[in-house]
Structure formats: structure tokens, C-alpha cells
């Protein structure tokens, strides 16, 4: 039996039963939910829609290659303090004036629950996940410059996404609930497309899905088309008033909407030409 807080998506975000259950388990255990999957399968949107569904604030932390773990907790603006000490106008002895909490720090300080998105954690340095082990375990940290300790009175719901660019440390993985978002089958994909195109002609939907999955099955693609690219492609088809019958042949219209690598376009185009010439 589902609890009132069970997550089963929103009007604009369709989730599988398995993903919804993973969210519920991570929330119950108070563990971060680590989500992996192909680009375009909705990893980032999971946190956004989870916050919307539960009416919770969202703290978003976008990770880059230069991001340091401490930045999620707080930043200390030493440059501004130095500037103020040289030119006056502020009480520089009060270091707390130059401390600003980061996304995790703000989440820990809140008196109510929120959702924290740590997006694309695998883009950071290899030591980045290890540097957050204690903080994600205890949901607390201390600012050494001031001695102030911040401890979450209510554990936030933490969603961490990864594109598998780097392996994450075992010690970090042990502290997470893990879920891999499988690529949607045709039935689920049809429901997802209907969210974005509710009045889509049934024949066009069927033809687009057939062509899409046929394209994804092409051997040698470096980046198979994703869900978001399918949604954009259907928008292009509708804009140009493409008939469903045109999707049955070898030459797909607007191929660059689906494929984003030159080698993939060349592979598909070559096979289409070879098929058109009778192999």
C-alpha cells in the first residue's frame, strides 16, 4: 500500500514504478539517492519534480570540473574582507560577515524539509565524493573560521545524479541508495510523449516511435537519441506537417534533431543510402 508521501511523478514527469519506489526508500532511510542513466532520461528533472510534487523548496548544486566539496557547504570571501580591511567601511573582525552558505549548508540550516540536487557529481575531481562523506552521513558540518556548527534538524531529501564519466568511490556508494534509470520502453515512452504533446495524432506517434527505436538500434552509434531529443523531433515533425508515412522509409527528416555527433549522422546516412540502393 502506498503512503501519502509515495512519489509517482507529476503531471509533467512520468516515472516508472521502480524509480518511484527508489525515491520512497531513500527518503525513508534518510540516504542520498544516487541516480544514473543515459543522458536525457530525466535524472535532473527527477529532483525538480520531486520538490514540486511534495511542495518542498529545491536547493540545486550544479557540479563542474573545478567545483570543490566545501563550496556546497559554505564560501569564505577573503578577497572582500581584504578589500574592506584596506579601504574601510566594514567591521572586518567579524568573519561571519564574509561567510555565505552553499546549497547543502542552506539545506542543513532550514527548519523544514527540502530537496537538494547535486547534479552531475562525476564531473568533479576524484576526491570530491570522499570529501562529502561525513557531511552527508551526519547532515552537519562546522565552519572552522568561525567555529559555528550547522546541523540539519530535518534531513533533506538528497538526489545525486551521475553520467558515469568517472567511477565513484565504494565508501561513497555505500552511503547511497542507487537507481539506474532504464531507457523507457515503448509503452512508457508513449506516455512521456503524451505529456509534451497531448493532442498528438496517434498515427504520427506510432510512426515516430517506430522510427526512433529503429534508429536507436543502429549498431555503432556513439550517442543514441534520448527522450528529450525524441520530444524535440516530434515538435519539428508537427511544425513541418510531416505525414506519418514519411517516417517509414529510410531517409528520416530532421536527422540532426535526433543525432548530435557527426560520426553517427554519417553512419546512419551511409546505411540509409546503402538500403535505398538495394544493398
N, C-alpha and C positions, 0 to 999 in steps of 0.2 A: 504494500500500500504506500502511495506517495505521500510525503509530508507536504504541508502548505509551502514549505521553502524549497521543494524539489525544483530543479531548473530543467525546463523542457523547451528552452528557446523563447523567442519573441515573435511578434507578427512579421518581423523582417529578418529574422535569423533562425533558420531551421537546424536543429541538432539531431543527431542520432540518439537512440536510447542509451548506447554505451557512453557517449560523451556526457550526456546529462547526468548519468549515474556517477561518472568520474568527478564531476563538479560537486555533486552532493557528498561523496565520500571525502574529498579533500576539505570541504567546508566543515564536515562533522569532525574530522581528525585535527583540524587546525593546521594542516600541512599545505605548503605551496603546491599548486597544480602545474606540473611541467607538461606542456603541450608541444608535440612535434607533428610534422606532416608536410606535404608538398606546399610550396608557395601558392597562395590563392585559395587555400582550403578553409580560411576563416579563423585562423589562430588568434590574430589580433582582435578581430571583431567579437570573439568569444567574451573577452573581459568587458568590452564596451556594452554588449547586450546583457551580460550577467548583471552589471551595475544597473542598467535600465530596468530589467525585469524585477529586481529586488528593491528598486528605489534607493540605491546606495550611491554615495559620491565615488568618483573614479580618480585615482592618482596614477598618472601614466609616466613611466620612466623609459624613454627610448634609448637603447644602448648603442653606442658607436665603438669603433676600434680604440678610441682614446679615452673612453669612459673609465673612471676609477670607482671602485665599490663605495668608497667613503662619500662620493658625491650624492649617492642615493640617501644618505643619512643626513649630511649637512655640508655646507661650504663655509669657509672662513675667509673673508675678504681682506687679506693682509695688505693688498695694494691700496684699498680705500683707507684703511687705518693709517698706513704710512703717509698717504696724502694729507689726511686730517692732522696728523702729528706735525707735519711740516708747515701747513698753511692755516692751522687753527680752525675754529668753528665747530668743534665737536669734542666731547669728553672721551679721549682715546683710551683711558684706563679701563673703561667698561667694555671688555672684549665682546660681551654678549650683543652689543650693538652691531657687530660685524659678522655675526653668525646667522646663517639662513638655513632653515631645514630643507632637506630634499624630499622627494616623493615618499620614500619609506619613513623618514623622520616625521613628516606631516601625518602620515597614516598612523604611526605609533602614538602620536600626541593626541589624536582625536579621542573624544569620549563616546563616539558611536562607531559602528562598523562601517568600513568602506571596502572598495575593491582596489587592489594595487596591480597594475600591469607592468611587468618587467619584460619589455619587448625585445626579442632577438638577442638573448643573452650570449649566444655563441659568437657574436661579433666582437666581444671584448677579449681582453688578454686572458691567457690560460689560467692565471691565478685569480681572476675576478670572482668566479663562483665560490672558491675556498675562502675568500675574504669576507663573504657574507654568511658563512656557516653559523656562527654564533648568533648573529643578529636575527636570522630567520628562524633559528631554533627557539630563542628566548623572546623574540619580538621586543628587544630592548637594546639600548646602547648608551654609552657615556661620551660626552663631548670633552676631550682632555683639556682643551684650552680654558674651559670654564668649570669643569667638574660636574656639570649638570647631567643627570641621568634621565632618560626618557624611556618609559616602559608602557607598552600598549595595555590599556585596561580592557579592551575588547580586541581580540585577534582579527586583523583584517583578512579578507579573502585574497590570497596572492596567486595571480596567474602569471606563469613564466612561459614565454614562447621561445622556440629554437628551430632554426632551419637546418640543423645538423652540419653546420660548417666546421664545427670543432666538437670533439668528444668532451663531455662534461665529467668532472671527477666523480669517482664512486661515492666518496663521502658526501658530496652534494646530492647525488641521485638518491641516496638512502633517506634523505630528509624530505623527499618529494613524493607526491602521488603522480604517476606517469600515465599519459594517454597519447596514443598516436592516432591522429585523425585520418582514418582510411578515406581514400578518394570515394566520393559518393557514387553509388550505383545509379542506374537509370531512373529507378523509381524515386529515390531521394533527390536526384538532380532535377527531375521534373518538378518536384515540389519547390525546390530552391529557385528555379527559373520562374515559376508562377508568382513567387513573392515579388520579383522585379518586373515581371511582365504579366500581370493578372489577366489581361484581355488578349493574350497571345493566341493566334489561330492554332487549333490542335494539329493540323497537318504540318504547319511550319515548325511547331515544337518537335514533332516526331522526326521530321527530316533533319532539323538542326542537331538533335541528339544523336541520330544515326551517323551523320557526317562527323560529329565531334568525337564520338567514341571510336569511329573508324580511323580518324586522324591520330588519336592518342595511341592506337595500337600499332602505328607505323614503327618499324624497327629502326633504331639508331637515332631517335630524336634526343637531343641534349636537354631540351626543356619542353616537355609535352604541355599542351594548352591546359589552363586551370579553369576553375569555376568562374572566377571573375572575368576571364577572357571570353568564356562562353556567353556570359551575360552581355558583355560589350558587343560581341559578334552578332548576337540576335538583335541588339539595338540597331546595328548597322544594316542588317538584312531588312528590318522593318522600315528603316529610313529610306532605303533604296527600293522598297517594294519588290523584293526578290521572291519569286514563286518557289514553293517547296520543291517542285520538280527539278529546279536548277541545282539542288543540293545532292541529287542522286548521282550525278555524273562525276567525272574525275576532277575537273577543274573547279575548286571551291572559290567563291567570290570572297574578296577581302581577307585573303590568307594572312596578311600581315597583322590582322587583328588577333589572330589565334597564335601565330608563331612569332617569336621575338628574337630568334637567332638566325643569322644568315645561312649557316650550315643546315639548319632544319628546313628553312624555306627551299634551299637547293635540293635537299634530299627528297622532299615531298614533290616538288616541281618535276624533278627528274623521273620519279616513279609515275607521276601522272602522264607525262609525255610518253613514257615507255608503254603505259597501259593504253593510251589513245592510239598508238601506232600498231596495236595488236601484239605487243611483246615480241 
